[in-house]
Amino acid sequence: MSAGATSTPMLPAERLAPLMAGYAAVRRAERRRLLIGAAIILALALLSGWVADVRPGVLWERGGQFFGYFDRLLTLEGGDRAGQRVWMDPAEWFWGLDRWLWQLGDTLLMAYLGTLLGCLGGFALGLLSAANIVRSAPLRWGVKRVLEFCRTVPEIVFALIFVIAFGLGPLPGILAIAIHSLGAQGKLFSEIVENIDMKPVEGAIAAGASWTEMARFAVVPQVLAGFMSYALLRFEVNVRSAAVLGFVGAGGIGQDLIEAVRKFYYNDVAALLVLIILTVTLIDLGTGWLRRRLLDAERPA
């Protein structure tokens, strides 16, 4: 059969014209919606800038001060190589390395313990707030409101409250991270549970399993990998949060960082930021690898 015999025949002009006109009308409508959407977004951005008193002229005039600050961070202020870049004298730059590493360890332990407590609590409340396995609407409503409260109040506010109650140290940071993690993870865990295959659940209930047994044997095996993946991601987020909570006296390396900022110890600020960035990068790489392994293990062969 020739190539011409298999080609699609061209419609007559009188039939093709209405179709082309309809297509052109649809394209015009799409472009009109796109332009209207872009105009709305631009108008909202301008309104937000006006309300927030964002002045482009000030940003343009003083933007160089931002880069000037980083220039001071990277310029040695003391030692034999004063005035040179910090990496020319690492010993002077990282003069407090031993102390900072201990504080960094406190920060990691705060993040770990807070993540562990928060994820365990979020695991339980996530199950109790899932509509497909909990039939009691009042119970689900109450649990969801608790989760909303825990994740809505900023961690630093919780930390300030706990510092007043328990004093300075890691404990307020751990509690603040745990409560905020509970709210965030509970929401994520609930959504995972609500998307499971219900056949094992129905089978467990039909076999006479209690709610706890049903959750243990029909729900948890389906969602465990997802739970662990989100928990690892939360730990990475909480390491950064733990460093910031030190600003209010909640322990960790953040206490030295805010002190260096307030006292204009530029080289110390740079050194502490480098340590925090390197730590978060390593944790990001490690938890990312573990999450990929968990998700690969969950996929059927």
Secondary structure, 3 states (H helix, E strand, C coil): CCHHHHCCCCCCHHHHHHHHHHHHHHHHHHHHHHHHHHHHHHHHHHHHHHHCCCCHHHHHHHHHHHHHHHHHHCECCCCCCCCCEHHHCHHHHCCCHHHHHHHHHHHHHHHHHHHHHHHHHHHHHHHHCCCCCCCCHHHHHHHHHHHHHHHHCCHHHHHHHHHHHHCCCHHHHHHHHHHHHHHHHHHHHHHHHCCCCCHHHHHHHHCCCCHHHHHHHHHHHHHHHHHHHHHHHHHHHHHHHHHHHHHHCCCCCHHHHHHHHHCCCHHHHHHHHHHHHHHHHHHHHHHHHHHHHHHHHHCCC
